């Protein structure tokens, strides 16, 4: 259905998200910034933003969790790869504590 929806609507890119269970769930959130969709890592949200509630719905303001499922049309992917300026805007450093065994 996801692939069919993207093809039917002639989308260059598509992603899946799910509603977060609670404000402490460690997933990035999908937001709209300047009219375009974006992802904010959970480690970059302030506690206040993570716990903010939409007064109209009673749900978390930032409740769409990024589950890392993406589709890109081949020509869009090639365009991103050939245009380094555009591609570099997609990356940023995320500093997270990751448990490990030494």
C-alpha positions in Angstrom: 0.0 0.0 0.0 2.8 2.4 0.9 4.6 1.9 -2.4 1.3 2.0 -4.3 0.3 5.3 -2.6 3.7 6.9 -3.4 3.5 5.8 -7.1 -0.2 6.8 -7.5 0.5 10.2 -6.1 3.8 10.6 -8.1 5.8 11.4 -4.9 9.5 11.9 -5.2 9.9 10.8 -1.6 7.7 9.2 1.1 8.2 8.1 4.7 6.3 6.2 7.3 5.7 7.4 10.9 3.7 6.2 13.9 2.1 7.9 16.8 4.4 8.0 19.8 3.3 6.1 23.0 4.6 8.8 25.3 6.9 11.8 25.5 9.9 9.7 26.7 9.9 7.3 23.7 13.4 7.6 22.1 12.5 8.2 18.5 12.9 11.2 16.3 9.8 13.2 15.5 8.3 14.3 12.2 7.6 18.1 12.0 6.8 20.7 9.4 9.3 23.5 9.1 8.8 26.3 6.7 6.2 24.3 4.9 8.4 21.2 4.4 8.6 18.0 6.4 11.6 17.5 8.6 12.8 15.2 11.4 14.1 16.3 14.8 16.1 13.7 16.7 14.7 12.9 20.2 18.1 13.9 21.6 17.7 17.4 20.2 14.2 18.1 21.6 14.1 20.0 24.9 12.1 18.4 27.7 9.5 21.1 27.4 9.0 20.4 23.6 9.0 16.7 24.1 6.2 17.0 26.7 4.3 19.8 25.0 0.6 19.0 24.4 -1.7 20.2 21.6 -4.5 21.9 23.5 -7.1 21.1 20.8 -6.4 17.4 20.6 -4.9 16.6 24.0 -2.1 14.7 22.2 1.6 15.3 22.2 2.4 18.3 20.1 5.3 16.3 18.5 3.6 12.9 18.3 4.7 11.5 14.9 7.6 9.1 15.5 10.1 8.5 12.7 10.4 4.8 12.2 13.1 5.0 9.4 11.0 3.7 6.5 11.7 5.8 3.5 11.1 5.6 -0.3 12.9 7.7 -2.9 12.3 7.7 -6.6 15.5 6.7 -8.4 15.9 10.1 -10.2 15.5 11.9 -6.9 18.2 9.7 -5.3 20.5 10.3 -8.3 19.9 14.1 -8.1 20.7 14.1 -4.4 23.9 12.1 -5.0 25.0 14.4 -7.8 24.2 17.6 -5.9 26.5 17.6 -2.8 25.2 20.9 -1.5 21.7 19.5 -1.3 22.9 16.2 0.1 25.0 17.8 2.8 22.0 19.6 4.2 20.4 16.2 5.0 23.2 15.2 7.5 23.9 16.5 11.0 25.7 15.1 14.0 23.6 13.5 16.7 25.3 13.0 20.1 23.7 10.1 21.9 24.8 7.9 24.8 25.0 4.4 23.5 25.6 1.5 26.0 28.4 -0.8 25.2 30.5 -3.6 26.6 34.2 -3.2 26.8 
